[in-house]
Amino acid sequence: MLATNSEQRRRELGDFVRARREALAPGAAGIVAPRRRRTPGLRREEVAELAGLSTTWYTWIEQGRDVSMSPAALARLARALGLDGAARAYLFELAGKRDPEPGTGDVTDLPDVLTDCVAAVAAPAYILDRGWNARAWNAAAARLFTGWLDRPGDRNLLKFIFLRPGARSLIADWEPRARRVVAEFRAQSGPRLDDPSLRELVDQLRRLSPDFARFWNQHGVLARAGGERTFDHPADGFLRYEQVTFDLAGHPDIKLTVLVPR
């Protein structure tokens, strides 16, 4: 009899957890152990104790049994096994649960190579963090986005679109674009809206912009996608671009956007 997809995932989860347990040195987990141990890595009961779980429950996970696993319990298990970001995400993916601690917050300083990469792009390019603040941009982007990237001050994209008068004349199809941007922001930030900084941003925009409040209350959710972008630039006239957005490896909270001229 063929195993179901859920059975395969449980087996993979059990194999993964067991492999990480056996690869974890006792000293790395803060356990003082005899020099010679018959069990490679940690014992099941040791991992269970570190994670605040029962040994029986933990054993069932390794055996691929159908057990109920809460996100909080999985988070404790991830810490007990010393999982890094990629391994922790893989653990939650196999378990079919949402990580209650999905990130470590915004990046305070971008690596120089990222800012150099943006500067090397000929087309308008910029990097946004998870609060949609511009963290790096090139000269072409500064020229295109008058009122946002060409002057000192708050460089939040949402605030530019909804609170700066010049945005409505610069963005050729302002209302449908603004509605879509809000739906994209909701999709990206939804799991983290308990973050005080994101909550403050949403509350401020709802208070100061009736349009943002209207779009936000529609509860639209859309993936951040590419496509045609058009502008009525005050100096360069009508401009048409194809937008491409990239997730940056090793930096899950920031995205690179490039506008390719058409």
Backbone as a ProteinNet text record, in pm:
[ID]
protein_1_A
[PRIMARY]
MLATNSEQRRRELGDFVRARREALAPGAAGIVAPRRRRTPGLRREEVAELAGLSTTWYTWIEQGRDVSMSPAALARLARALGLDGAARAYLFELAGKRDPEPGTGDVTDLPDVLTDCVAAVAAPAYILDRGWNARAWNAAAARLFTGWLDRPGDRNLLKFIFLRPGARSLIADWEPRARRVVAEFRAQSGPRLDDPSLRELVDQLRRLSPDFARFWNQHGVLARAGGERTFDHPADGFLRYEQVTFDLAGHPDIKLTVLVPR
[TERTIARY]
85	0	88.3	61	140.4	111.8	217.4	201	136.6	52.8	-7.5	95.8	63.4	154.6	181.1	76.8	95.5	184.4	170.9	256.2	401.9	423.1	558.5	621.5	541.3	592.9	626.9	543.6	573.1	700.7	720.5	842.8	964.7	950.6	1060.7	1091	987.1	1005.7	1078.4	1036.3	1101.5	1247.3	1275.1	1413.3	1498.5	1439.6	1512.2	1546.9	1448.6	1471.2	1574.4	1563.6	1659	1801.2	1814.9	1947.2	2008.2	1926.9	1978.9	2013.3	1935.4	1966.4	2100.2	2121.4	2243.2	2366	2345.4	2457.6	2492.1	2410.9	2430.9	2518.2	2634.1	2725.9	2668.3	2682.5	2629.9	2681.3	2809.8	2865.8	2800.3	2764.4	2699.2	2561.5	2499.8	2367.7	2376.4	2498	2515.3	2503.7	2525	2513.4	2653.6	2685.1	2812.4	2794.6	2871.5	2854.7	2990.1	2992	3116.7	3181.7	3313.2	3384.8	3332.9	3301	3251.3	3102.5	3024	2879.3	2840.5	2753.4	2707.6	2614.2	2547.9	2453.1	2519.8	2517.9	2575.5	2490.8	2558.2	2484	2412.8	2290.5	2209.7	2115.9	2074.4	1972.3	1834.7	1736.3	1600.5	1552.5	1578.3	1529.7	1598	1721.6	1791.4	1730.2	1700.9	1636	1497.9	1424.2	1290.3	1296.6	1394.5	1406.7	1443.7	1536.8	1576.5	1459.6	1371.3	1258.5	1133.4	1138.7	1021.2	910.6	948.2	851.6	864.1	762.8	773.5	856.6	931.5	1013.4	927.6	812	722.1	675.4	633.5	584.2	694	816.2	927.1	960.9	957.8	986.7	887.5	762.8	660.5	689.1	743	779.3	884.5	989.1	1094.5	1041.8	941.8	884.9	786.2	758.8	668.7	522.4	489	348.9	268.2	138.5	48.1	17.4	101.5	84.6	55.4	-14.5	-47.4	72	115.9	232.2	194.8	203.5	172.1	293.4	272.3	386.2	481.6	428.9	515.7	606.2	551.2	631.7	738.6	703.1	801	911.4	876.2	976.4	1075	1025.3	1114.4	1204.4	1148.6	1226.7	1336	1302.2	1401.2	1517.4	1486.2	1591.8	1675.8	1609.5	1681.8	1779.9	1741.4	1826.9	1927	1919.7	2012.9	1998.9	1874.9	1852	1875.4	1940.1	1954.4	1826.5	1826	1703.4	1646.9	1734.1	1686.3	1633.2	1704.9	1661.4	1533.5	1521.7	1399.3	1279.4	1297.5	1188.6	1149.3	1247.8	1221.5	1142.6	1177.4	1104.5	956.9	928.7	789.6	717.2	788.2	726	683.7	770.3	736.5	619.7	615.7	508.9	379.2	383.6	263.5	213.5	306.3	270.4	338	279	338.5	430.2	549.7	647.7	601.2	587.6	545.9	654.8	777.6	888.6	956.9	891.3	940.5	1064.4	1102.7	1218.2	1287	1394.8	1472.6	1462.3	1366.7	1351.8	1423.1	1411.3	1470.2	1622.5	1684.9	1829.6	1869.9	1962.2	2001.6	2095.8	2188.3	2282.7	2290.9	2274.3	2286.2	2433.3	2467.4	2605.2	2643.5	2769.4	2815.1	2792.3	2801.5	2786.3	2646	2545.1	2408.6	2391.1	2443.4	2432.7	2514.7	2629.6	2709.8	2635	2563.4	2486.8	2378.5	2306.3	2201.3	2260.8	2372.4	2435	2482.7	2516.2	2568.6	2460.3	2333	2223	2193.7	2182	2157.1	2013.4	1918	1777.2	1746	1634.1	1596.2	1584.3	1650.6	1651.1	1656.1	1586.4	1586.5	1557.9	1595.3	1574	1478.9	1376.4	1282.7	1300.8	1286.7	1285	1140.9	1116.6	983.1	879.1	922.4	829.3	812.6	871.7	868.5	934.9	1045.3	1132.8	1244.8	1275.9	1385.1	1517	1595.8	1723.3	1842.7	1821.6	1925.5	1857.9	1917.8	1862.5	1974.4	1953.5	2055.4	2010.8	2097.1	2068.5	1947.2	1930	1815.5	1684.4	1681.4	1559.8	1533.1	1639.1	1621.6	1565.6	1607.7	1554.3	1408.7	1375.3	1238.2	1141.3	1175.1	1081.2	1102.3	1061.5	1069.5	973.3	1022.8	941.4	956.9	1029.8	1051.6	1200.4	1272.1	1412.5	1510.2	1458.6	1547.3	1571	1524.1	1540.7	1547.2	1606.7	1612.7	1472.7	1461.9	1334.6	1289.4	1163.9	1106.7	1096.7	1158.4	1158.4	1075.8	964.6	871.7	786.1	778.7	705.7	556.8	496.7	354.3	323.1	406.8	384.5	398.1	492.6	505.9	379.5	331.7	215.7	91.1	69.9	-57.2	-51.8	67.2	73.5	144.9	212.5	279.8	194.2	152.8	66.4	127.7	259.8	323.5	310.8	283.8	274.3	157.1	47.6	-72.1	-50.6	33.7	61.4	175.7	268.2	380.6	335.6	257.3	213.3	92.4	107.4	5.4	-130.5	-132.6	-258.3	-265.8	-267.6	-246.9	-345.3	-475.5	-570.4	-558.1	-559	-543.4	-407.7	-302.8	-171.8	-169.2	-227.5	-228.2	-307.6	-419.6	-499.5	-419.7	-349.8	-271	-155.1	-90.6	20.7	-24.5	-141.5	-192.9	-218	-274	-299.3	-168.9	-65.8	64.9	127.9	115.1	170.8	100.1	-30.8	-104.8	-59.6	-41.1	1.5	138.8	229.4	365.5	372.9	298	312.2	208.7	107.3	-1.1	44.1	138.5	180.4	254.7	291.5	373.4	306.3	176	108.6	104	151.2	165.9	297.9	382.6	505.9	467.8	514.3	473.7	502.3	616.4	650.5	556.9	520.4	426.6	286.8	247.2	115.5	105.6	213	214.8	205.5	275.6	270.9	130	65.8	-70.4	-166.5	-155.7	-245.8	-227.7	-103.3	-77.2	-135.8	-116	-168	-320.4	-381.2	-528.9	-582.4	-509	-553.5	-536	-427	-393.5	-440.8	-472.4	-512.4	-643.3	-752.4	-879.6	-869.9	-787.9	-773.5	-706.1	-598.7	-534.3	-631.5	-703.5	-799.9	-905	-951.1	-1052.5	-997	-877.1	-817.5	-783.6	-733.2	-696.8	-820.3	-930.4	-1052.7	-1116.9	-1069.9	-1118.8	-1053.9	-947.6	-879.6	-832.1	-789.6	-730.9	-595.5	-564.1	-436.1	-383.6	-266	-206.4	-56.4	-1.6	142.6	209.5	325.9	400	449.3	402.9	429.6	487.9	540	592.1	481.3	519.1	420.2	454.5	367.8	392.3	372	463.1	451.4	469.3	378.6	384	387.6	458	477.2	463.1	411.7	410.6	513.2	636.2	746.3	746.4	767.9	761.3	868.9	981.8	1088.6	1104.2	1079	1106.7	981.5	864.8	742.1	692.2	617.2	558.1	665.5	670.9	771	701.1	752.5	694.4	805.5	775.7	873.1	805.9	889.1	846.4	912.8	831.5	886.3	920.8	1038.6	1083.7	1127.4	1077.2	1111.6	1178.6	1288.4	1366.9	1370.8	1359.1	1389.7	1539.9	1604.4	1749.2	1786.1	1867.1	1908.7	1980.8	1942.9	2004.5	1945.3	1853.2	1791	1640.9	1566.6	1425.4	1337.4	1383.2	1298.7	1319.5	1407	1428.9	1414.4	1371.9	1346.6	1408.9	1458.9	1516.5	1418.1	1388.4	1299.6	1377	1360.4	1423.6	1314.5	1319.7	1225.2	1297.7	1264.9	1331.2	1257.1	1326.1	1259.5	1197.3	1081.1	1011.8	981.7
-120.1	0	124.7	216.9	337.6	430.8	495.9	591.8	718.6	779.8	907.5	1017.8	1134	1247	1286.6	1286.5	1322.8	1221.1	1093.9	992	1011.4	1044.4	1068.8	1188.3	1292.9	1411.3	1380	1298.9	1262.6	1179.8	1090.2	1010	1098.2	1191.4	1283.4	1369	1414.5	1493.1	1410.9	1285.6	1200	1175.2	1147.7	1124.6	1249.4	1365.4	1491.3	1520.6	1508.3	1536.2	1439.4	1310.5	1212	1243.8	1279	1311	1431.5	1533.8	1652.2	1621.7	1534.6	1493.9	1421.3	1328.5	1248.2	1330.5	1442.6	1527.3	1633.8	1647.9	1754	1703.2	1762.6	1723	1763.9	1678.4	1712.7	1846.8	1873.1	1999.1	2120	2110.2	2221.4	2249	2147.5	2162.8	2190	2207	2235.2	2113.5	1995.2	1870.9	1815.9	1791.4	1730.6	1579.7	1514.2	1371.2	1301.5	1170.8	1094.7	1102.8	1083.2	1095.2	995.7	874.4	773.1	751.2	763.5	741.9	642.8	553	454.6	517.8	627.3	694	813.9	822.1	940.6	1063.8	1174.7	1297	1289.5	1340.8	1341.7	1221.9	1185.5	1082.8	1147	1064.4	1116.4	1187.6	1127	1187.7	1321.2	1337.3	1464	1574.7	1544.2	1644.1	1678.2	1575.9	1599	1692.2	1669.3	1754.5	1897.3	1912.7	2046.6	2122.7	2050.6	2113.8	2122.2	2069.1	2071.3	1980.9	1866.2	1771.1	1638.3	1555.8	1421.6	1335.7	1241.7	1153.8	1070.8	1026.9	947.3	1028.1	1150.5	1236	1260.2	1290.7	1314.9	1189.5	1075	948.8	925.1	956.4	938.3	1026.1	1145.8	1232.2	1163	1110.6	1043.2	919.3	857.1	737.4	769.1	897.8	936.9	914.2	909.7	888.6	1017.4	1000.3	1113.4	1174.1	1268.6	1333.4	1481	1540.5	1682.4	1763.9	1858.6	1940.1	2087.5	2157.6	2300.1	2378.6	2498.2	2580.9	2611.2	2632.4	2662.5	2544.8	2422.7	2303.6	2285.4	2310.5	2299.6	2404.1	2523.6	2627.7	2584.8	2524.1	2475.7	2364.4	2277.3	2168.5	2223.9	2325.6	2386.4	2445.6	2510.5	2567.7	2457.6	2350.8	2241.1	2175.5	2166.7	2104.5	2201.9	2328.4	2428.3	2455.2	2455.7	2472.9	2617.3	2633.4	2767.7	2805.3	2922.5	2971.5	2878.4	2826.6	2739.4	2607.8	2548.8	2421.5	2438.6	2550.7	2576.6	2591.1	2664.9	2680.8	2545.4	2459.5	2326	2241.9	2253.1	2180.8	2219	2348.8	2394.7	2359.2	2360.4	2323.8	2176.9	2089	1947	1922.1	1999.5	1981.3	2048.9	2131.6	2200	2305.5	2371.1	2474	2606	2716.4	2849.1	2879.9	2921.7	2955.5	3079.8	3072.6	3190.7	3297.1	3261.1	3356.1	3349.1	3399.8	3375.7	3451.9	3552.8	3631.4	3693.9	3759.8	3823.7	3975	4026.6	4171.3	4227	4355.8	4420.4	4419.3	4417.2	4425.5	4569.6	4589.1	4725.2	4784.5	4704.9	4752.1	4649.3	4695.4	4605.6	4578.6	4456	4429.9	4520.9	4562.6	4652.8	4595	4461.4	4400.6	4423.8	4432.4	4455.8	4598.4	4693.6	4832.2	4852.7	4785.2	4793.3	4730.1	4620.2	4553.1	4645.7	4713.1	4805.1	4919.6	4972.7	5084	5043.4	4914	4867.5	4843.9	4841.2	4818.4	4947	4935.9	5055.6	5104.1	5011	5046.3	5089.5	5158.8	5194.2	5070	5072.1	4957.4	5006.8	4934.1	4972	4849.2	4857.5	4749.8	4800.4	4720.2	4750	4649.3	4697.5	4605.2	4561.8	4488.2	4430.6	4536.1	4654.8	4765.1	4853.1	4809	4878.4	5015	5020.3	5136.2	5111.3	5210.2	5196.5	5196.4	5090.2	5077.1	5103.5	5089.4	5120	5144.6	5229.4	5259.3	5319.6	5317.6	5374	5509.9	5571.4	5706.3	5706.5	5599.2	5592.7	5588.5	5518	5512.2	5647.2	5714.8	5846.5	5946.6	5935.4	6027.3	5995.3	5865.9	5827.4	5866.1	5831.4	5850.3	5985.9	6089.2	6223.1	6233.9	6291.4	6303	6186	6083.4	5967.2	5941.3	5911.4	5871.8	5982.5	6098	6204.8	6312.7	6290	6392.9	6327.7	6397.4	6342.6	6329.9	6246.9	6232.1	6087.9	6067.8	5934.7	5870.1	5754.6	5688	5559.9	5563.5	5451.6	5457.8	5347.4	5347.2	5372.2	5314.1	5333.4	5479.1	5540	5679.6	5768.7	5734.5	5812.1	5800.5	5679.6	5658.7	5726.7	5720.3	5766.3	5904.2	5951.3	6077.4	6189.4	6159.6	6263.2	6297.4	6421.6	6458.9	6426.7	6438.2	6415.8	6273.8	6177	6037.3	6015.4	6086.3	6066.7	6112.6	6212.2	6257	6177.4	6126.9	6049.6	5911.2	5840.9	5705.3	5715.8	5671.3	5695.8	5635.7	5517.3	5450.8	5439.4	5554.7	5558.5	5470.2	5481.8	5409.7	5258.1	5196.4	5050.8	5005.6	5084.6	5047.7	5058.8	5165.8	5184.3	5073.7	5035.1	4926.4	4795.6	4769	4645.4	4648	4762.2	4773.2	4739.8	4788.7	4758.8	4609	4545.7	4401.3	4322.8	4369	4303.2	4320.3	4440.5	4464.3	4379.6	4365.8	4283.1	4137.9	4089	3949.9	3926.3	4022.7	4006.5	4025.3	4121	4157.1	4090.7	4026	3968.1	3884.7	3790.2	3706.9	3784.5	3912.3	3987.7	4116.9	4126.3	4250.4	4276.5	4178.8	4206.4	4277.8	4294	4370.7	4517.2	4577.7	4716.3	4815.7	4801.5	4898	4886	4764.1	4746.4	4792.1	4761.5	4803.8	4955.5	5020.3	5167.1	5225.9	5164.6	5212.7	5202.9	5087.2	5068.8	5166.6	5182.9	5273.7	5417.6	5457.7	5594.4	5616.6	5521	5536.4	5535.6	5452.3	5450.6	5583.1	5644.1	5770.2	5887.7	5886.8	6002.5	5991.1	5870	5852.3	5775.8	5844.4	5773.5	5665.6	5687.9	5587.6	5461.4	5478.5	5360.9	5286.3	5360.9	5296.7	5219.3	5274.6	5207.9	5079.5	5086.9	4968.3	4863.3	4908.8	4815.1	4740.5	4811.7	4750	4653.2	4656.4	4560	4422.9	4415.7	4288.8	4214.5	4288.2	4224	4164.6	4049.8	3982.7	3936.7	3987.9	3952.1	3932.5	3837.2	3817.2	3933.7	3972.6	4081.4	4029.6	4091.6	4040	4149.3	4105.8	4200.5	4251.5	4299.5	4352	4493	4547.9	4680.5	4789.1	4886	5002	5126.3	5222.7	5343.3	5467.1	5568.4	5691.2	5812.6	5922.3	6052.5	6139	6130.8	6197.8	6347.2	6433.5	6578	6627.8	6556.7	6601	6509.5	6381.7	6284.4	6237.8	6286.8	6251	6111.7	6051.1	5919.9	5811.1	5725.7	5619.2	5485.8	5382	5248	5150.3	5069	4972.4	4836.6	4733.6	4601.9	4579.4	4557.4	4541.5	4395.9	4375.9	4243.4	4255.4	4166.2	4169.5	4039.5	4051	3935.6	3925.4	3802.2	3774.5	3750.5	3809.7	3798.5	3684	3592.4	3477.4	3524.3	3466	3502.1	3624.7	3692	3813.8	3807.4	3725.1	3703.1	3825.5	3927.1	4043.8	4156.9	4139	4246.5	4194.2	4284.2	4247.9	4352.2	4302.9	4389.5	4403.9	4527.5	4554.7	4627	4578.4	4641	4675.4	4796.5	4841.5	4846.4	4750.8	4738.6	4825.2	4919	5007.5	4929	4974.4	4913.7	5019.2
0	0	0	-91.8	-102	15.4	63.7	172.4	118.8	199.9	162.1	175.3	118.1	126.2	270.9	355.6	496.5	567.8	532.3	592.8	551.7	425.9	377.9	447.8	468	536.5	681.3	747.9	886.8	894.9	798.7	797.6	773.5	679.4	651.6	774	841.9	963.2	1068.8	1088.2	1186.5	1152.3	1024.8	982.4	1000.7	969.2	981.9	1127.8	1215.8	1357.5	1415	1378.8	1430.9	1383.2	1254.7	1201.3	1271.6	1298.3	1367.2	1511.9	1576.2	1714.3	1719	1626.7	1627	1589.3	1519.2	1478.3	1582	1685.9	1784.8	1898.6	1915.3	2022.3	2157.8	2258.3	2391.2	2442.9	2423.2	2472.4	2409.6	2281.3	2213.3	2269	2328.4	2389.6	2538.9	2589.9	2731.6	2820.6	2764	2840.9	2866.4	2992.6	3028.7	3022.5	2935.8	2913.2	2919.4	2948.7	2945.7	2807.9	2803.7	2677.5	2575.1	2619.4	2527.9	2551.1	2445	2452	2343.6	2376.4	2277.9	2175.2	2213.8	2124.5	2057.5	1924.2	1858	1888.9	1915.2	1944.2	2077.6	2080.6	2202.5	2205.6	2324.8	2340.3	2323.8	2294.2	2277.4	2403	2518.8	2643.5	2670.7	2622.6	2643.2	2557.9	2433.1	2346.8	2401.9	2444.3	2499.3	2619.7	2707.2	2825.9	2787	2693.4	2649.8	2588	2519.5	2451.3	2538	2658.7	2745	2696.1	2638.6	2584.5	2659.2	2648.9	2705.2	2611.1	2669.9	2587.1	2493	2540.7	2456.2	2335.8	2360.9	2252.2	2150.1	2200.6	2108.8	2028.6	2093.7	2024.5	1911.9	1936.3	1833.2	1711	1732.4	1619.8	1534	1599.1	1523.2	1451.4	1508.2	1446.6	1334.7	1312.8	1205.8	1238.5	1365.5	1402.1	1384	1376.5	1358.4	1494	1536	1665.6	1644.1	1739.7	1733	1781.5	1697.7	1731.8	1722	1831.9	1832.4	1782.3	1724.8	1682.7	1798	1918.4	2032.1	2064.9	2060.4	2087	1980.1	1854	1746.3	1761.1	1807	1828	1936.6	2045	2150.4	2097.9	2014.9	1957.3	1865.5	1786.1	1697.1	1777.6	1889.4	1973.1	2037.3	2083.4	2146.7	2050.4	1923.3	1822.6	1761.8	1801.5	1751.1	1603.5	1553	1410	1367.1	1252.3	1196.1	1121.7	1058.5	995.7	890.8	802.1	694.9	750.5	847.1	904.7	985.1	1055.5	1132.3	1038.4	928.1	831.2	772.5	748	693.5	792.9	922.8	1026.9	1028.1	1024.9	1027.2	898.7	787	659.5	662.1	709.8	717.5	812	921.3	1019.7	977.4	872.2	826	922.2	991.7	1088.9	1053.6	1103.3	1084.4	1201.2	1169.9	1272.9	1348.9	1483.5	1558.9	1567.7	1532	1532.6	1396.6	1289.1	1154.4	1113.4	1186.7	1145.1	1264	1236.8	1342.7	1336	1258.7	1249.1	1127.7	1109.8	993.5	1002.6	886.9	878.9	907.9	1002.1	1037.3	933.1	882.7	782.4	670.1	546.9	433.2	404.4	365.2	323	206.6	203.7	98.4	-39.8	-51.7	-183.5	-239.5	-151.5	-198.6	-248.8	-175	-221.5	-348.3	-359.3	-481.6	-598.6	-570.8	-675.6	-730.6	-642.4	-686	-767.1	-721.7	-792.3	-931.5	-948.5	-1076.7	-1181.3	-1138.6	-1232.3	-1309.1	-1440.5	-1521.1	-1507.6	-1497.8	-1485.8	-1342.5	-1320.8	-1183.9	-1096.5	-980.6	-890.1	-746.6	-659.6	-518.4	-432.5	-304.8	-207.6	-100.3	-70.3	38.1	151.2	276.1	389	414.2	522.4	542.8	576.7	618.2	640.6	518.1	407.2	279	285.5	359.9	360.1	260.1	178	82.6	158.9	139	209.7	118.5	-11.1	-109.2	-242.8	-324.3	-456.5	-541.8	-671.5	-760.1	-813.6	-892.2	-942.5	-1034.8	-1112.1	-1203.8	-1126.7	-1014	-931.9	-866.7	-822.7	-761.5	-861.8	-988.8	-1090.1	-1121.5	-1127.7	-1160.5	-1049.7	-926.1	-815.4	-749.1	-819.7	-763.4	-645	-537	-417	-321.7	-363	-274.2	-253.1	-360	-346.2	-381.6	-423.2	-469.3	-365.1	-243.2	-140.5	-3	96	232	292.4	395	464.4	469.4	506.3	518.6	380.3	364.8	233.9	236.6	307.9	307.1	180.7	108.6	-18.8	1.2	103.1	126.7	160.9	242.3	276.9	153.1	66.4	-57.2	-141.9	-161.8	-249.3	-195.5	-63.3	-6.7	58.5	95.9	169	93.1	-17.2	-94.7	-217.2	-232.5	-345.8	-481.3	-493.5	-621.6	-672.2	-583.8	-626.4	-720.6	-698.7	-781.4	-924.8	-943.6	-1080.2	-1142.1	-1060.7	-1114.3	-1160.5	-1078.1	-1111.1	-1202.8	-1328.4	-1430.9	-1394.7	-1341	-1304.8	-1153	-1086.6	-942.3	-865.6	-885.4	-799.7	-809.6	-927.8	-930.6	-878.1	-903.4	-850.6	-699.8	-646.1	-501.4	-432.5	-491.5	-434.2	-433	-541.7	-549	-449.1	-435.7	-341.2	-199.8	-160.5	-26.8	-11.7	-115.2	-108.7	-101.8	-172.2	-166.5	-28.6	26.9	160.2	264.9	254.3	349.7	340.3	218.3	200.9	262.1	246.6	297.5	448	500.5	642	731.7	673.5	753	871	851.5	964.9	1073	1045.1	1140.1	1184.9	1169.5	1204.6	1355.2	1435.9	1577.7	1607.3	1504.4	1518.9	1542.7	1651.3	1683.4	1571.7	1502.5	1399	1279.4	1241.6	1131.4	1170.2	1292.6	1338.8	1342.2	1385.9	1390.7	1250.5	1154.3	1016.1	959.4	976.3	925.6	992	1122.6	1194	1146.9	1124.9	1078.5	939.6	850.3	714.7	712.4	794.1	800	853	944.2	1003.5	907.5	830	747.9	603.6	557.7	418.1	408.7	373.1	353.3	245.5	144.1	38.1	91.8	169.1	227.5	317.1	401.1	491.5	413.2	302.8	220.5	159.8	103.3	42.2	148	262	369.2	419	431.8	482.5	382.6	256.4	158.2	174	253.3	285.5	160.8	60.3	-56.4	-21.9	-80.2	-58.9	-194.3	-233.4	-361.8	-343.9	-417.5	-416.5	-487.6	-437.5	-502.6	-637.1	-743	-877.1	-965.1	-1079	-1176	-1265.1	-1381.3	-1474.1	-1517.7	-1599.7	-1655.3	-1550.2	-1549.4	-1461.9	-1548.8	-1538	-1620.3	-1531.4	-1579.8	-1503	-1595.7	-1539	-1606.1	-1534.1	-1582.1	-1513.6	-1546.5	-1446.6	-1472.8	-1568.6	-1578.4	-1668.7	-1790.3	-1773.1	-1879.6	-1952.8	-1914.2	-1983.1	-1949.4	-2042.9	-2018.5	-2026.5	-1924	-1915.4	-1889.9	-1953.8	-1938	-1896.4	-1794.9	-1745	-1722.9	-1713.7	-1667.7	-1531.8	-1429.6	-1295.4	-1266.9	-1209.1	-1165.2	-1020.3	-933.7	-791.5	-752.3	-676.5	-635	-483.2	-431.3	-291.2	-281.9	-182.3	-170.5	-76.5	-125.6	-45.7	79.6	193.2	320.3	385.4	316.3	369.9	342.5	416.4	384.4	400.2	473.1	498	398.9	301.6	205.9	62.7	-26.7	-165.8	-257.9	-369.8	-472.1	-586.6	-623.9	-736.8	-846.2	-969	-1085.8	-1186.6	-1242.3	-1343.8	-1478.3	-1564.9	-1695.3	-1796.3	-1860.9	-1957.4	-2072.8	-2118.5	-2232.4	-2337.9
[MASK]
++++++++++++++++++++++++++++++++++++++++++++++++++++++++++++++++++++++++++++++++++++++++++++++++++++++++++++++++++++++++++++++++++++++++++++++++++++++++++++++++++++++++++++++++++++++++++++++++++++++++++++++++++++++++++++++++++++++++++++++++++++++++++++++++++++++

